[in-house]
Amino acid sequence: MLSQVAAEDALVFFRPHEFLARENEKPDGLYQILEGWASRYRLLPDGRRQITALYLPGDYCEPHWALGRRPSQPIVALTNVRARKAPCQIPASGSGDIQASFWKNMVDGSERQASWLVTLGRRTALERLAHLLLELFERMRGCGLAYGQQCSLPLTQMDIADVTGLTPVHVNRTLQTMRTRGLIELQSKWLRIPDIAALREAAAISVNDAPA
């Protein structure tokens, strides 16, 4: 369950493609996503984009801002976003649940980045997509936004390509393969996973591992 918004905090809203933060600019506050999706990315000089993080409901953008760091990469809304904005500081007051949520987000983000590094360096195209889709499903389920074996998936194929380091054409072909094999169902920006165990196997995830 998402934490309650404290009385002293503000609710803020962002439209798709609107910046939550710009590179090297002091952030307005520490955002916790309540609804919607956002992404952090890096652009290369020729315009190629690598998405380096996805923010889903419950996530903080970004915990390290509380340590006085400025954004090293821009963060932009992928969908309509509703967020809780708090001062850029480590929560020192309020309930223990808020503090625990903050530190859990920081640890989970670090583990997720390590997992993405392995994915980009060693996994095949099908393994990359399977791992990403399973991760997103598990994250949505963790915040109570999965329904049975399905959840919202507002990413475009270009977004998926920029997360996984593949071309959009390669992503399209790989998704078609996954559909044919019965690993996933995609319709109207919804993802359904008929057999989670089969998708875990396709993602080359060991029994003791789990997407963060």
Sequence and secondary structure as in RCSB ss.txt:
>XXXX:A:sequence
MLSQVAAEDALVFFRPHEFLARENEKPDGLYQILEGWASRYRLLPDGRRQITALYLPGDYCEPHWALGRRPSQPI
VALTNVRARKAPCQIPASGSGDIQASFWKNMVDGSERQASWLVTLGRRTALERLAHLLLELFERMRGCGLAYGQQ
CSLPLTQMDIADVTGLTPVHVNRTLQTMRTRGLIELQSKWLRIPDIAALREAAAISVNDAPA
>XXXX:A:secstr
      TTSEEEEE TT EEE TTS  SSEEEEEES EEEEEE TTS EEEEEEE TT EE GGGGGT   SS E
EESS EEEEEE SS   SS HHHHHHHHHHHHHHHHHHHHHHHHHHH  HHHHHHHHHHHHHHHHHHTT EETTE
EE    HHHHHHHHT  HHHHHHHHHHHHHTTS EEETTEEE S HHHHHHHTT  TT    
